[in-house]
Amino acid sequence: MNPVVETVSMLGLHHRRRLERDLHDGAQQRLVSLALTLRMAREKLDAEPSEAGRLLDRSREELDEALRELRELARGIHPAVLSDRGLGAAIEGLAHRAPLAVEVAGLPAERLPEHVEVAAYFVVSEALTNVAKYASASAASVTLIRDNGSLTIEVSDDGVGGADLELGTGLRGLTDRVAAIQGWLDIDSKPGHGTTVRATIPCP
């Protein structure tokens, strides 16, 4: 193959895989959650109409968020706030929207390389989504540490623990996303002792 054509082909593959990860970690996760919530509402429609109504209201909120994220993807593959204001503001937005108290620390004041910001954003987004859905936690924290040419992102909660990288497609997707930029991801989640998701990404 012509070297120029091969380079263009590889760039196309890279962008397609990045788009697939962005869709999976963002709007797709919300749509899956929406489908589950709608199924629960249907099951409760006759016996518990007020609960069904509450679930339908939540479904509408999830749909609004999914549509917003799809619009952001169409605009620039990743959330607009990330492009416009940087990683710190984007993570603060995630913490504000979370359904539990989230403490943030170490947010960078300066802009980081785009691929680092995108990966870090989706690590935090997926980890906080998992906390809200599975951890039964009352609080979480997001900490960023930049040191020796790398950025470490830690998302911790005080929930039930027991998370497993091998069982969750979202966490496996994050592992692939981080590995694609020569980083790594691990998880500490002993049953009864909360969960810490930790990603380390090269950041010159």
Secondary structure, 3 states (H helix, E strand, C coil): CCHHHHHHHHHHHHHHHHHHHHHHHHHHHHHHHHHHHHHHHHHHCCCCHHHHHHHHHHHHHHHHHHHHHHHHHHHHCCCHHHHHHCHHHHHHHHHHHCCCEEEEECCCCCCCCHHHHHHHHHHHHHHHHHHHHHHCCCEEEEEEEEECCEEEEEEEECCCCCCCCCCCHHHHHHHHHHHCCCCEEEEECCCCCCEEEEEEEECC
